[in-house]
Amino acid sequence: MSNKDTPFFLRPMEIYMAEHPEEFEKKEKVKAKKKTKILDCTTCGLMDKCKTKKMKRFGQAKAKILFIGEQPDRTDDKYGVPICGGGGTLLKRILSNYFDIDFDIDCVRTNAVRCYPGRDRKGKDIKATATQLLCCREKLYQDIEEVQPELIICLGSKAIQAVANPKGLSAFAASNVHGLVFPVHEQGCWVGASYAPKFFLQNKSDKGGKDDTMVLVNDLASIFSVLDMPLPKKLTMDSHIRITDADEAVKILDRFANSTKPTAYDYEANTYNAFDSEAITYCVSITDTVDSAYCIPFHFEEGGKPIFNEQEVIKVKAAMVRFLLGSAPKVVQNFYMEEMWEENFLIPP
């Protein structure tokens, strides 16, 4: 596949796979020969080590709010109720005092892992493994399907990852996303993120620790603010507006430059290294709404011919710089990555 024929949205690895299919065909055949691991209670093994096996959800959910913790602790295991220990008591008090919400009546609660993993030799709770989380995922999704919540609140990194990152368990830590709310169309509702309440109790009890439970209060206030808001529509191909006229691209960028709305943007390039001698920035995607986005090409060819000529690229780059210096708050996924591209691609030496 030549560079001219390569779609701008393909990543280097995808391009390599397309150019060397024989290497990956061999790997797929090897994978097919391996026995597929069944993710169920037998694989997990926790059911045989706890008192309350396959702990069921608890609560009436009159307000259609579902709380999901990471895993049962020893108190949960003893009484057979999820999130009922010290962390549950703290959460119950906060919900009642600050939000007039009854934890038992208005909400329902469960855990990403149903069975208590037990204690280690030092008497501390063992953390469930990624495999054990995956073994319980189907049951968790069954809870969500049956409850039909309008809002899910995930308490702790593993709970957040189990719901907001359905393709794996590697993204989203509570320290990075607490207080944020995501529209998760797979579940048909908003999903909020916070620390596990037990985290604040541990901080307070540690030597030199402090009571920072107001972080949890603020997280919940932010999350509850979306309760009456409809989910944004799913993006479709029609929502991606490709700009092929340089003057129109300049007008769009200048409009964003003079805006006061938060504006998200992202570059597409042929390499992760902005200072590579062969680095090319194909385009920028930019939007200040959740319903659509503009794709403005820089160095992208169509049918073997550049969409913008050299002079037009200079004009569009200048407009992009005006946007970057403009008043709109900027939103990017990786600040350092975007900054490197801007230093190399937009700012003259």
Phi and psi in degrees as a GROMACS rama.xvg file:
@    title "Ramachandran Plot"
@    xaxis  label "Phi"
@    yaxis  label "Psi"
@TYPE xy
-79.3895  162.799  SER-2
-60.9376  -34.066  ASN-3
-67.4889  -31.8257  LYS-4
-89.8044  -3.37882  ASP-5
-82.5653  120.276  THR-6
-60.0257  144.161  PRO-7
-66.7668  -19.9844  PHE-8
-88.4359  -3.97055  PHE-9
-77.7616  136.87  LEU-10
-84.3787  160.113  ARG-11
-52.7048  -40.8121  PRO-12
-65.4998  -38.8105  MET-13
-66.5092  -38.2747  GLU-14
-63.9389  -44.5877  ILE-15
-61.6068  -41.4603  TYR-16
-62.2249  -38.8887  MET-17
-68.7056  -32.5293  ALA-18
-83.0723  -21.703  GLU-19
-130.926  60.7022  HIS-20
-62.5571  -27.5832  PRO-21
-63.0114  -33.2095  GLU-22
-66.346  -38.7165  GLU-23
-84.8687  -24.2441  PHE-24
-63.3977  -40.2162  GLU-25
-63.1144  -43.9036  LYS-26
-64.4372  -38.9133  LYS-27
-65.5805  -37.5094  GLU-28
-64.8231  -39.5488  LYS-29
-64.5393  -42.3071  VAL-30
-62.6646  -39.903  LYS-31
-63.1865  -31.7459  ALA-32
-71.6855  -27.5308  LYS-33
-72.4774  142.118  LYS-34
-70.7194  130.168  LYS-35
-68.8285  131.181  THR-36
-79.9105  124.576  LYS-37
-84.9486  124.215  ILE-38
-96.2566  96.038  LEU-39
-147.003  -169.95  ASP-40
-63.9583  -30.0734  CYS-41
-66.6881  -42.6196  THR-42
-66.6283  -40.0763  THR-43
-64.2462  -55.2235  CYS-44
83.8767  -3.95576  GLY-45
-76.0462  -24.4901  LEU-46
-59.9369  -31.8602  MET-47
-82.8354  -3.25164  ASP-48
-112.496  -1.95652  LYS-49
-120.162  168.243  CYS-50
-82.1802  -50.068  LYS-51
-97.1326  106.561  THR-52
-85.1418  136.457  LYS-53
49.6417  57.3003  LYS-54
-52.1879  130.672  MET-55
-88.1034  159.754  LYS-56
-66.0676  160.406  ARG-57
-138.511  139.435  PHE-58
122.383  161.803  GLY-59
-95.4542  -21.1606  GLN-60
57.9736  40.7634  ALA-61
-65.6997  -28.5819  LYS-62
-94.5444  7.23197  ALA-63
58.7666  39.4684  LYS-64
-111.92  124.648  ILE-65
-112.578  120.625  LEU-66
-96.4337  134.299  PHE-67
-123.89  117.285  ILE-68
-91.2823  179.46  GLY-69
-79.6786  -51.051  GLU-70
-163.234  159.135  GLN-71
-67.0609  149.145  PRO-72
-103.318  -174.621  ASP-73
-66.2354  -29.6016  ARG-74
-70.6721  -43.6423  THR-75
-56.4654  -45.3244  ASP-76
-64.1081  -37.3292  ASP-77
-66.6464  -43.8613  LYS-78
-98.8185  -8.75523  TYR-79
74.0964  23.8559  GLY-80
-127.833  125.887  VAL-81
-69.8166  145.349  PRO-82
52.0086  54.8144  ILE-83
-120.566  -1.98762  CYS-84
-79.5324  -149.109  GLY-85
-60.6787  -41.4482  GLY-86
-64.1056  -39.6765  GLY-87
-65.6479  -38.4882  GLY-88
-64.2342  -42.5557  THR-89
-61.3376  -47.0623  LEU-90
-63.0375  -41.4468  LEU-91
-61.0427  -41.6166  LYS-92
-67.3296  -42.9546  ARG-93
-63.5057  -44.8352  ILE-94
-60.9833  -40.5034  LEU-95
-72.2537  -46.3874  SER-96
-73.3294  -38.2966  ASN-97
-100.688  -25.5114  TYR-98
-127.654  1.42733  PHE-99
54.1768  42.1761  ASP-100
-116.367  128.453  ILE-101
-88.1887  117.409  ASP-102
-59.5902  -36.651  PHE-103
-82.9757  -36.479  ASP-104
-92.1421  -45.87  ILE-105
-82.1581  -22.6383  ASP-106
-120.841  166.23  CYS-107
-130.529  149.518  VAL-108
-137.784  149.631  ARG-109
-153.695  -176.154  THR-110
-128.246  154.294  ASN-111
-65.108  -29.3514  ALA-112
-117.473  132.333  VAL-113
-83.4286  -30.003  ARG-114
-108.035  143.48  CYS-115
-69.0374  124.275  TYR-116
-72.874  -10.0091  PRO-117
92.249  -171.363  GLY-118
-117.039  153.192  ARG-119
-87.7309  -172.873  ASP-120
-65.3528  -23.0332  ARG-121
-90.3197  1.84208  LYS-122
86.0865  8.19939  GLY-123
-92.3124  149.853  LYS-124
-63.0981  133.602  ASP-125
-78.2348  139.977  ILE-126
-84.0509  135.176  LYS-127
-64.0975  146.443  ALA-128
-82.7894  167.468  THR-129
-61.2067  -38.1554  ALA-130
-64.2115  -41.3141  THR-131
-66.1132  -35.1604  GLN-132
-63.7455  -42.0399  LEU-133
-66.8534  -33.2733  LEU-134
-63.9198  -29.3637  CYS-135
-95.5812  -5.01956  CYS-136
-60.9337  -40.8927  ARG-137
-61.7574  -39.9993  GLU-138
-67.3968  -36.7116  LYS-139
-63.8282  -45.6081  LEU-140
-65.5906  -30.9719  TYR-141
-65.6662  -41.2326  GLN-142
-58.1624  -47.2659  ASP-143
-61.7084  -41.9891  ILE-144
-63.027  -41.0248  GLU-145
-76.3494  -36.3038  GLU-146
-76.8387  -33.6216  VAL-147
51.7611  57.1095  GLN-148
-71.0939  154.389  PRO-149
-89.5384  -20.8725  GLU-150
-147.192  130.756  LEU-151
-111.086  133.324  ILE-152
-118.504  115.005  ILE-153
-94.8839  128.49  CYS-154
-109.817  100.207  LEU-155
106.61  154.416  GLY-156
-58.5801  -45.1757  SER-157
-65.4079  -35.5939  LYS-158
-68.1018  -41.6134  ALA-159
-61.1781  -46.2467  ILE-160
-65.7594  -35.0295  GLN-161
-66.7772  -27.4852  ALA-162
-106.456  -47.247  VAL-163
-85.4656  -8.18868  ALA-164
-131.731  71.7776  ASN-165
-65.7626  -16.074  PRO-166
-87.3537  -6.49814  LYS-167
-178.435  -177.661  GLY-168
-121.407  26.308  LEU-169
-104.961  -11.6622  SER-170
-109.337  162.632  ALA-171
70.7216  106.567  PHE-172
-110.98  146.189  ALA-173
-57.1321  -34.0662  ALA-174
-64.0014  -24.1275  SER-175
-96.2325  -30.2312  ASN-176
-121.215  6.77523  VAL-177
-61.3489  138.026  HIS-178
88.7349  -8.81867  GLY-179
-91.1687  155.844  LEU-180
-128.597  134.902  VAL-181
-119.447  139.272  PHE-182
-80.7889  115.009  PRO-183
-110.24  100.401  VAL-184
-68.1518  -27.5449  HIS-185
-59.9828  -33.094  GLU-186
-99.4845  -9.06394  GLN-187
71.3461  28.0704  GLY-188
-159.215  173.964  CYS-189
-78.2102  146.905  TRP-190
-127.598  117.432  VAL-191
-100.508  157.492  GLY-192
-127.168  138.967  ALA-193
-154.774  172.14  SER-194
-70.8309  158.028  TYR-195
-67.2275  135.051  ALA-196
-53.7791  -32.4717  PRO-197
-61.2911  -25.943  LYS-198
-59.6287  -40.6397  PHE-199
-73.2813  -33.3808  PHE-200
-66.3701  -39.59  LEU-201
-65.7534  -41.6989  GLN-202
-59.4836  -43.3258  ASN-203
-66.5641  -35.9583  LYS-204
-83.5572  -18.3806  SER-205
-66.8819  149.588  ASP-206
-62.4041  124.054  LYS-207
80.0476  3.71186  GLY-208
-75.2404  170.464  GLY-209
-134.563  160.857  LYS-210
-86.5167  103.088  ASP-211
-117.535  35.527  ASP-212
-65.7892  -14.6983  THR-213
-65.3503  -19.8565  MET-214
-61.8656  -43.9232  VAL-215
-65.0963  -40.4129  LEU-216
-60.7104  -46.5291  VAL-217
-65.6982  -39.2262  ASN-218
-58.4318  -48.0264  ASP-219
-65.3279  -38.255  LEU-220
-61.0871  -42.5342  ALA-221
-64.7489  -41.9128  SER-222
-68.2537  -43.8702  ILE-223
-66.8022  -17.8791  PHE-224
-65.1046  -16.6274  SER-225
-97.5868  1.45223  VAL-226
-53.2885  -39.3983  LEU-227
-97.6788  7.91114  ASP-228
-92.4027  135.262  MET-229
-72.4654  152.402  PRO-230
-66.4976  141.331  LEU-231
-64.7487  152.697  PRO-232
-67.9881  150.403  LYS-233
-64.752  141.623  LYS-234
-71.2967  141.411  LEU-235
-123.673  173.213  THR-236
-60.9028  -31.9469  MET-237
-68.4379  -18.8378  ASP-238
-81.1995  -12.2563  SER-239
-96.5279  110.037  HIS-240
-99.379  111.992  ILE-241
-90.7608  128.29  ARG-242
-100.635  123.944  ILE-243
-118.162  3.33764  THR-244
-109.846  123.068  ASP-245
-63.1264  -40.8416  ALA-246
-63.1792  -39.66  ASP-247
-65.8175  -39.4207  GLU-248
-60.791  -42.4761  ALA-249
-62.9062  -43.1058  VAL-250
-62.112  -42.4981  LYS-251
-64.1228  -45.9994  ILE-252
-65.2494  -37.792  LEU-253
-68.0902  -34.0707  ASP-254
-63.9262  -44.5808  ARG-255
-64.5015  -34.7975  PHE-256
-62.2956  -32.1042  ALA-257
-98.2264  6.26504  ASN-258
-83.551  160.176  SER-259
-112.561  1.43083  THR-260
-81.9543  146.142  LYS-261
-58.1626  130.921  PRO-262
-125.26  125.916  THR-263
-97.9011  141.616  ALA-264
-146.593  157.972  TYR-265
-155.598  135.161  ASP-266
-91.7958  147.302  TYR-267
-114.215  129.153  GLU-268
-138.797  177.008  ALA-269
-95.0273  -1.41378  ASN-270
-157.143  158.753  THR-271
-82.3497  -15.764  TYR-272
-93.6866  105.427  ASN-273
-66.0842  -19.7083  ALA-274
-103.325  11.0719  PHE-275
-64.6146  140.161  ASP-276
-62.0057  -23.6246  SER-277
-107.709  16.9492  GLU-278
-66.0936  135.515  ALA-279
-131.005  131.163  ILE-280
-97.1835  109.813  THR-281
-74.0703  -45.1751  TYR-282
-163.465  172.923  CYS-283
-126.763  136.712  VAL-284
-102.361  135.498  SER-285
-146.92  140.629  ILE-286
-162.084  156.861  THR-287
-126.318  18.5109  ASP-288
-131.238  174.424  THR-289
-102.106  -0.927031  VAL-290
-98.9588  -22.9847  ASP-291
-158.067  167.957  SER-292
-150.888  151.313  ALA-293
-96.7101  139.975  TYR-294
-112.431  112.558  CYS-295
-111.479  113.117  ILE-296
-76.2249  150.956  PRO-297
-113.266  -71.3166  PHE-298
-115.946  74.3612  HIS-299
-131.64  132.324  PHE-300
-103.937  147.474  GLU-301
-132.852  119.993  GLU-302
64.7496  31.1685  GLY-303
79.4405  5.44118  GLY-304
-126.268  132.863  LYS-305
-60.6155  139.397  PRO-306
-66.493  -42.7562  ILE-307
-113.218  139.295  PHE-308
-79.637  177.492  ASN-309
-58.5686  -44.4138  GLU-310
-65.1814  -38.5502  GLN-311
-67.9143  -37.6441  GLU-312
-62.0032  -41.3328  VAL-313
-60.5199  -43.7201  ILE-314
-62.7092  -43.41  LYS-315
-70.0331  -39.0374  VAL-316
-60.0154  -43.0247  LYS-317
-62.3878  -38.8773  ALA-318
-67.1979  -35.833  ALA-319
-64.9426  -38.8901  MET-320
-63.9288  -41.2749  VAL-321
-61.7815  -37.6096  ARG-322
-63.8678  -44.8899  PHE-323
-62.5357  -31.0455  LEU-324
-90.7639  -2.96345  LEU-325
-76.9726  -176.342  GLY-326
-84.5723  -16.318  SER-327
-66.1746  132.155  ALA-328
-60.9287  134.467  PRO-329
-98.648  139.426  LYS-330
-123.039  121.701  VAL-331
-134.762  154.941  VAL-332
-76.3105  -37.8406  GLN-333
-137.3  99.3435  ASN-334
-57.1859  -45.5219  PHE-335
-67.8485  -36.596  TYR-336
-65.4233  -48.0214  MET-337
-64.1827  -38.0944  GLU-338
-63.6286  -39.6412  GLU-339
-63.5108  -42.5154  MET-340
-64.1435  -39.3552  TRP-341
-66.9998  -39.566  GLU-342
-63.5932  -38.8096  GLU-343
-86.1784  -33.8365  ASN-344
-98.6707  -36.931  PHE-345
-104.259  -36.6781  LEU-346
-87.9562  121.229  ILE-347
-67.7199  149.557  PRO-348
